[in-house]
Structures are given as structure tokens and as C-alpha cells.
Amino acid sequence: MIRKHLTYANVMSTIAVFLLLGGTAYALAKHSVGTKQLKNNAVSAKKIKNGAVTAAKLAPGSVGGNAINPASFNVTVASTTAAPITPGNVGGGTATCPAGKKAIAGGGVSDSANNGAYIEDSRPVTGTSGAPAANGSFTGWRVIWQNQTGATNKTPTTYVVCLG
């Protein structure tokens, strides 16, 4: 009974349907949809996979400071207390960032009363006292104090703000 309906036209139309369906599946294969096939505003934020957009893919200036979570910076503050500085003398200390972090700012305080000594020098350093590296890669902050003649001993503290 099936043989009765097997005409040339029926066989060719069946083959054509299979080719058409197979061709459509081939055309929609992985990576087959590109920029030309997407309509404007077709991709919404909801449809973008989390983590799919990296910093390298962002246009310069496309993300402002208000859009950045401050906690993402991983900022820490380290400090060190120097040996007491006697009146009329100079002393200092270096605060160092934890391993893998870079110094981005620093400073110091002479003592709890904040009087009697003044900062003579405050700068980033590489290591404990070395000059900053040529590429600006700082690992700590160094502060030098001058304790005024006639003042009491001062025990200054150096602070460094580290990023990374």
C-alpha cells in the first residue's frame, strides 16, 4: 500500500523537507549568530552571563567612580612605631605593605599629643628605605621626624595605605 504512494514527487518533497530542516539546524550551529543578526538593544543586562564582561572589554571612561564598589579595591592600612626620638634629634620609621600589595599613600603622627615634633620627610619607598622603583612600584612609606629641642621624647608612628 505504501508503494502506491511512492511517486517521484513524494520522494523528492520528503528529501527536500529533510534538507531544509537539516540546513536550518546547520545555520543555527554554535557561533553562527553574529553582529549582523542582532537587532539594536537585543541583548539586555539580564541576558549577559555573570563574569562574561571583563575590564579589558570596557571602553575607557565607561565606568565612573560612583559605579565602583570601594570594597573591591582591597585596601589595607599598615603602621609601625619608631624608636623614641630624643629632643633635638631626628628619627623615623617605615611602614611596609603586606606581600603582594602596593603602597599608594602614607604619612605619620609624632605622638598621641601631636606636638613637639614635625615631619621632615615623607615619601614612598621600595623595601625599608630604598628609593622608589623606576616603575613606581612602592612597597612601603617612610617618614622622618625632627624632635624639637627642649621637647620630650617622641614616639612617632608611620602609616601606609596599601592596595591589591
Protein Blocks (a to p, Z undefined) as FASTA:
>chain_A
ZZmmmcfklmmmmmmmmmmmmmmmmmmgghkacfklpcghkbcfklpcghkacfklpcgh
kacfklpcfklnopacdddddddddehiacdddddddehiacfbdcddfblnogoiacfb
dcddehjlpccdfkopafbdcddddddehiacdddddddddeZZ
